[in-house]
């Protein structure tokens, strides 16, 4: 939410390299921003919260549960893992 307590509108944008729709979201643990694919993925491990503009990476039991009971969560992937031009965007 923004400082006024209103939900902010998070909309996807096309990747500047390949055109896939992505959300620019903040990782809940580090505060760093990454492109997360807008489309749901059966192989995903990223849980997104568009109201807060954040994402969480699931692993272990939490990931297994989310994949087993997909009604609980729709999973996505970090676009850096699928973009053909990902290397050109890496920093440092």
Secondary structure by P-SEA (a helix, b strand, c coil): ccccccbbbbbbbcccccccbbbbcccccccbbbbbbccccccccccccccccbbbbbccaaaaaaaaccccbbbbcccccccccccccccc
